[in-house]
């Protein structure tokens, strides 16, 4: 429902912040990772996710889009709720979580408070392929597109193609075409070989 909140950072502590925007103070739950990334400035932008339950509406905030996407992957796993996912993001960095899941590093995942052997196995089983498809580090770095090829690659990954396969197809397109291609042209040509 809310993509982000941009406003005055009225209060900051390791578990939550208060952002004032449009005359309203928003109580936003955060992870320690987000706490460490938020600068001590008057104005900030925080990516959000609203958790609606029968008895409460809880707002969770993230320093960047990548951390929010990882959070949403984590809560999609049966038995992992919003507070457990926040605990995971507070215990180790998002990059370490992604790497541990992709590599099936169960001992590292189990060291997180609230994650037992079964939960760790379920995380790896349900998320390993999804996070491999994203590519290591791509989820955490967020969407930064500098070239036409990067934008085309991102679009192909969003369409469901494995990053490495899509990259090879785009490299072949660039090799076979000497003229400058638009993102759309590059995607269409790559789709023919995929």
N, C-alpha and C positions, 0 to 999 in steps of 0.2 A: 504494500500500500504506500509506504513512504520510501522513496529511493535514498534520499540523504537529507540531513539537516545542516544548514549552513547558518551559523550565528555566533553569538558571543558565548565564550566558554565561561560560565558563571561559577562553576565549582568542578573540581577534579579530585578524585581519590582512586585508589587501585581497583575498586569494584564498580564504580559508576561515575558518570559525569552529569552535570546539568548544563544544557545548552539553551540559551535564551534566543528565540527567533520569533519575530513578529509579536513581541510582547508576551509570549508564552514560554515558560520554563519547562523543557523536556527532560525528564529523568531517564537516562539511557544507561543500561547495564553494559559494561565493557569487560574485556579480558585484560590480563596483565600485559599481553603483547600490545594491545591498542593503547593502554596506559603509557607504556614506555615509548611508543611512537608519536603520541600527541605532544606537540610542543607547548611550552608554557606561554602561550600567546593569548591575546584577548579574543581573537576570532578564529574559528575552526570549522572544518567541514567533516562530518561523520556519516559514513554509510550505515543504513539502518535496516532492521528486519523487525516487524511487529508480530509478536506471538500472541494470538488470541485464544484464550481459554474461557471456559464457562464462568470462572470467578475472577479473572484478571486479564488485562491487556498489558503486556510487558514489551518494552522497546529494548532491542539489543543493538549496540553500535560497534562499528569496526573502522579502523584507521584507513583501510583501503578495500577496494572491491574484491581483491583476491582472497582476503581473509573471510569476507562475508560469503563468497562462493564456497570456500572450504567448509565453513560453518554449516551451510545448507546441505552440503554433501553429508556431513557427519550426522545431522539430525534426521536425514532420510533413512538411516540404519535403524532397524527395529531395536528398541531398548536404549537408544541414545537420545536423551532429551536435550532441551536447550541449555539447561544448567550443566549437564555433563559435557556437552560440546564446548561450553565456555570454560569449564575446568581444564579440558584438554588444551585449548588455545592458551590458557594461562600457564600450564605446566611446561610445555615445550613449544618452540616456534612453529608457525604454520608450515614452513618449509620442511622442518624435521618430521612433522606429522605426515605430510604428503609423501616424503621419501620413505618413512617407515612403513606406510600402508602399501606403497608400490613395491617395495622390496620384501614385504612380508615379515618385517622385523617385530615379531610378537613380543619378545622381552622388553623392548623399548616402549611399545604401546601399553603393556601391562604395568609399567612403572608409574603410569598416570593414575592419580587417585580416583577411585570409582570405576576403573576398567579392570575387569577380571579376565581370565583366560578365554571364556566363551565370548565375551564382548569383543575382545581383541581379534579373535578368529572371525567373528561376524563382520567386523570392520574391514578386515583384509578381504574376506570372501565377497562382500557386496560392493566395495569401493575400488579394489585393486585395478580392475579393467577400466573403470570410468576415469580414474586418475591417471592411468597409463595413457589413455586416449588424449587427455589434456596435455600430457608431456610434463616431465619433471621441471618444476620451477615456473612453468607458464601460468599456473593457477595463482601462484603467489605474486608474481610480478604484475599481474593485471594487464588489461588490454592497452598496450602501447604500440601503435602501428606507425612505422616510419616510412615504409615503402609500399608500393603497389603490391609487391609480392607478399609482404607481411599481411596486408589486408585480405588478399585473396586466400592465403593460407588459413587465416583466422575464420573466414567464411566457410571454407571447406571442412574445417574441424567442427564448426557449429552444425554443419549438415550431416555430421556423423562419420566422416572419414578419419582414419588414423593419421596422426600428424606426419609421421615419417613417409607414409605412402603418398599423402597429398603433396608433401615437399618435393618428392621425386618427380611427381607429375608436373608440378610447376617449374622445376628445373628443366625438364624436357621441353616444356612450352617456351621458356626463355631461350633455350639453345636453338630451337627450330625457327624462331621468329626474330628478325632483325629490327623490325619497326617497334615503336613504343606502343604498348598495349594498355588499355584501361583495366581496371579491376574486373569489370564485368566480362570483358573479352578474355582475360586470363583465366577466369573461373570457367567460362564456357569451354575453352580449349582443354583445360585440365580435366573437366568432367568427361570429355570424349575418351580420354585414356584411362579413366578410373573405372 
